[in-house]
Amino acid sequence: MTASLALIHLMNFVLPALMLGFVAAGLAKLVWRRALKPVPLLRLGGWASGAALLALIGGLLLTGRDGAMATYGAMVVACAAALGWAGWARR
């Protein structure tokens, strides 16, 4: 495997967590516009993406492969918990 292919595989592994985190953060800011007005989108997206990435890595380590549905479920739960923590609990 060449270095460029390894980089592409790494990016394809990380991209679902990043997309889930930032899309969920954008939707949360849209739904709870007044409550989350003082919280920057980058902070919400960063915490949500980081939690989803940790769940993705944990799922890879536990199941031994990428793409398990339980891992994606854990990503959603971790993302929601991080959004709640970064958006409301830390003010």
C-alpha positions in Angstrom: 0.0 0.0 0.0 1.4 3.4 -1.0 1.4 6.4 1.3 -1.3 8.1 -0.8 -3.6 5.0 -0.5 -3.0 4.9 3.3 -4.0 8.5 3.6 -7.1 7.9 1.5 -8.1 5.0 3.8 -7.5 7.1 6.9 -9.6 9.9 5.6 -12.4 7.5 4.6 -12.3 6.2 8.2 -12.4 9.6 9.8 -14.8 11.3 7.5 -18.1 9.8 8.9 -17.3 11.0 12.4 -16.4 14.5 11.2 -19.5 14.8 9.0 -21.8 13.4 11.7 -20.4 15.8 14.3 -20.6 19.0 12.2 -24.0 18.2 10.7 -25.5 17.4 14.1 -24.0 20.6 15.5 -25.5 22.7 12.7 -28.9 21.1 13.2 -28.7 21.6 16.9 -27.9 25.3 16.5 -30.8 25.5 14.0 -33.3 23.8 16.3 -32.2 25.4 19.6 -31.3 28.8 18.1 -31.8 30.9 21.2 -30.4 28.5 23.7 -27.2 27.8 21.7 -26.7 31.3 20.4 -23.7 32.0 22.7 -22.0 28.7 21.8 -19.8 28.8 18.7 -20.5 26.2 15.9 -16.9 25.2 15.8 -16.9 24.3 19.4 -20.0 22.2 19.1 -18.8 20.5 16.0 -15.4 19.9 17.4 -16.7 18.2 20.6 -19.3 16.2 18.7 -16.8 15.1 16.0 -14.2 14.2 18.6 -16.7 12.0 20.6 -17.9 10.3 17.4 -14.3 9.6 16.3 -13.5 8.1 19.7 -16.6 5.9 19.4 -15.5 4.9 15.9 -12.0 4.0 17.1 -13.5 2.1 20.0 -15.8 0.2 17.7 -12.9 -0.7 15.5 -10.9 -2.0 18.4 -13.8 -4.0 19.9 -15.1 -5.6 16.7 -11.9 -5.8 14.7 -13.4 -4.2 11.6 -14.8 -1.0 10.4 -18.4 -0.5 9.4 -20.2 -2.4 12.2 -23.7 -1.1 12.8 -23.2 -1.1 16.6 -20.2 1.2 16.1 -22.4 3.7 14.1 -25.0 3.6 16.8 -22.3 4.3 19.4 -21.2 7.2 17.2 -24.7 8.7 17.3 -25.0 8.3 21.1 -21.5 9.8 21.7 -22.2 12.7 19.4 -25.5 13.5 21.1 -23.9 13.3 24.5 -21.0 15.6 23.4 -23.5 18.1 22.0 -25.4 18.2 25.2 -22.3 18.6 27.3 -20.7 21.2 25.1 -23.9 23.1 24.4 -25.5 23.2 27.8 -23.5 21.8 30.6 -20.4 23.9 30.2 -22.0 27.3 30.3 
